[in-house]
């Protein structure tokens, strides 16, 4: 299989952690319910390709995301090495209860950076969403769980348009103050460009949120995900969210297309000499296998090029 020629560039990290979201964020937008055994095999194959952080599912109410109604069953089917982290998304305290019952050791919560999306996705206001998060995070931390905080609509909102940097900084800072160990900045509808990425990271640093706490989560709606990721790496970010095969979107934002494809990310990072621990050939094979299960081709350009 062809591999990228390595040519390093100054000012980039030596290693990047890939936070794989395919099993959760990738599959949640699929109309046809994927069998739980297929999901479990997907997770195992991703781990076999060298991914060490795999967000497996969400304990959201089945009414809202039917695709993930099998969360507890899925976790029972998955046996992963101790070195592989398997966080899950929880929307509230009830979701946390279910996660704790399943023996989960790491969770993520999902905040909105805009008023309208908070109403549509969380049935809350921008400010009141924290009344829901606070007891969930406090209980999770008390139980010894690590907590990641997602912030959605960081750069643009389909209803509100441009999103003020200060507004996103305020939401992110509140999540950090709650005790979230990692903060993922989401370009939910894929409209960001590199200058916006620099502005937001700079704004967060001025507010006292260290770049070592940050992760980036880009969608590729306008073809900017890799450029934005490289910009974030230049700013010191070392954790990048991506989805095998480019699976995913957002069920509450119709203009949100697929996530940054993990294969496309690994190709770029391999070419830059940045270590990820991921075997690209095994990863491509995994996405080819998954695309057959879903009955549609993988969106990843690297998968298309290497497996076409």
N, C-alpha and C positions, 0 to 999 in steps of 0.2 A: 504494500500500500504506500502510495506517495506520502511523504512527510514534508513539512515546510522547512526551507533552509533557514538556519539560525543566524540571526544578526542582532546583537544586543544594542540597546539604546540606554544612554545614561539617564539617571533620574527615575528609574522604575524599580519596583520591589523585586527582590530575588525570588520570592515565592508568593503565590496567591491562593487563598482558600476559596474553592468553588462551593457555593451553597446551592445544591441542586433542589429545584422546586418542582420538577416534572410530575412526580406522583401526586402532589397536592394541587399546586397552582396550574400545572399543565393539564391534568385530567378533569379538573372541576368544571371546565367549560364544555366538555364533550356531551353531546345530546344523548347518545346511546350509552347505557350503563355498562361499564367495563366489569367483567367478572372479577371477584376478589382474588381468585387464584392467579389471574393474569397480573393484577396489580402487585401482588406479592412477588411474583417472578420478576417483574419490572424492577422492583426495589433491589432484589438480590443481584440482578445483572448490573445495575448501576454501581452497587458496592463492589462487585467483581471487576468492574472497569477502573476501580481506584478512587471513586468518589467517597469522601469521608464524612460529609454532611449531607443528609438526604431528608428533606422535609416530606414526611410520608403521607400525611392526611390531615383532616381537620375535624374537630368535634363540634361542628356547627349543627344546628337543628336540621334533620333530614328534609324538612319541608322547604328550606331555603336552598340547599345544595344536595339534591338527591344522589348525585354521583358519589358523595362521600358518606353516605348513610352506613356503610360497612366499616367504619373506622376501627371500632373495637375488634371486630373479627379479623381485619387486616393485620393489626398489630400482633395478634395471636399467631398468625401464619409466618411472620417474619422472624428469622433468626439471623442476626447480624453480628459480626465481630465486635468486641468491646471498643475497638478503635473507631468505629463508625457511629457518628451521632445521628439520631433519628428524631428530630423535633417534630412537634405537631402544632397546628394552629388551634387556638381556643378563643371563642368570641366573648365568653363571660364566665361567671362562677360555675354555672351548670356544666359548661364545657370543661372547665378545670376539674370538676368532680369526676367526670367520665375519664379524663386523661389520667388522673391520679389512680383511679380504679384499674386502668390498663397498665400501670407501672411506668408511665412516661417520666423521663428525667429532664426534659427540656421542652419548653413551650414558646409559642410566639403569639402576640396579640396584634390586632390590625386596626390602626388608627387612621383617621382621615385628616388630610391637610386643608380641606375646604368644607364650608358649611353645607353646601348642597349634597356632596357625596356622603357626609356624615348622616344626613337625613335619609338618603336613599339606601345606603349600605348598612347603617347602624341604627336607624330610626332614632336618631339623637341629634343634638346640636354639636357644633365644634367644641364648645366648652363642656357640655354635659357628658360627652363621651368619656371623660376622665372619671366621672362618678361610677361608671361601669368598670373601667380598667383598674381603678385603685384597689378595691378589695381582691380582685383576681390576682393582681401582681403581688400584693402583700402576702396572700395565702400561698402563692407559688414559691415565693422567696423563703417563707417560713418553713416550707416543706423541703427546702434544699434544691429547688429546681432553678435552672438558668432560664432567663426570660429575654426573648428578643422582641423588639418593638418595630413593627412596620409602620411607615407613614406613606399613605397613598396620595396621588394627585399632587406631587411635589412641584411639578413644573407647569402643569396645565390641566384644566378641568373642562369637560365637554359642555357643562352648563354655565360655568362662571368665566371661562376663558383663562387669561393669564393669572397665575397665582403669585401674590407678593412673597418675596423671599422671607421677609420678617414674620409672616404668618406661619410659614412652614418651620422656621427656626423655633418659634414659640411652642408649637406642637411637639417638635422633636425634643426640645429641652425639657418639657414636662415629662415626657416618657423617660428620659435619662434620669431626671430627678426622682421618678418613681422607683428606679432601680433596674431598668432594662440594661442588660450587659452589652447588647448590640442593637444598633438602630439602622434599619434598612430604608433607604430613601428611594421611593418608588416613582418612576415615570409611567404611571398607569396607562396613559393613552399614547405614549411614545412620541411626544412632541418636543422633548428637550434637545438643545444643542449644547456644544461644549462650554460656551461662555456661561450659560445658566448653571451648569454643573460646578464650575469654579466659584461662581457667586454664592451658591448655596453652601458649599463646603466651607468657604471663607466666612460666611455669616455664622455658621455653627461654631467654628473655632473661636470667633470673637465672643460668642455667647458662652464659651467655656466647655463646649462639647468637643472632645478630642477626636482627631481623625482616626485614631486607633479603635474608637467605638463604632465607626461607621461602616456600613455595607451599601452597595448600590444595586438597584433592581430596575433594569431598563427593558422596555418593550420596543420592538423594532418596527412599529407602525410606519414611520417615515424613514426607515433605513439608517437611523442614527445610533443604534444601540452600541455597536463596537467603538465608534468614535467617542461616544460619551464615556464608555468604560475606560478606554485608554486615557482620557482626560482625568478621570477619577483616580486612576493609578498614579498619574503624574502628581496628583495632589496628596498622595500618601495613603489612599485607601487600599486595603489588601484583601477584602472580602467582596466577592461578586456573586450575585444571584443569577442563575440561568436555568434553562429547562431543556432536557435532552430532546433533540429533534426540533426544538423551537415550539413545543407544545404550549398552549395556554392562551389566556386572555383574561377577561374579567366579566363575570355574569351580570354585573351591575353597571357596566360601562360598555355599550355596544361598539364604540369606536376603538376599543382596546384590542389590538390583535396580539399575535404571539409574543412570548418572552424572547429575550436573547437566547439563541440556541447554544447549548453547552459545547457542542462540537465546533461551532464557529469561534467561540471564545477560546477553547483549547488550542485550535489551530493558530490563532493570533499569539497566544501566550507562549506556545512551543516555539514559534518563530522568533520571538523576542528573547528566548532563553530563560523564561520565567517558569519556575517549577510549579507543578500542580499535583503531581502524583497520579495523574489520570492517563490511562492507556487509550489513546484516540481510536485505535483499531477496534478494541473491544467496545468502546462507547458507540462508535458508528454501527457496529453489528447489533447492539442493543436497540438503537433507534430504528434500524431497519426491521428488526423483529417486532418492535412495538407498533410501527406503522402498519404492518400486516395485520396485527390484532385489531387495529382501529379501522382498517380498510381505506386508508388514505396515505399519500406520500408524506414523508417528513418535510417540514418547512425549512430545515437547516440547509444552507447552501453547501456546507462541507459534506453533509451526508449525501446530498444530491450529486456532488462532484466525485466523491470516492466510491459510492455504491451504485452510481447510475450506469 
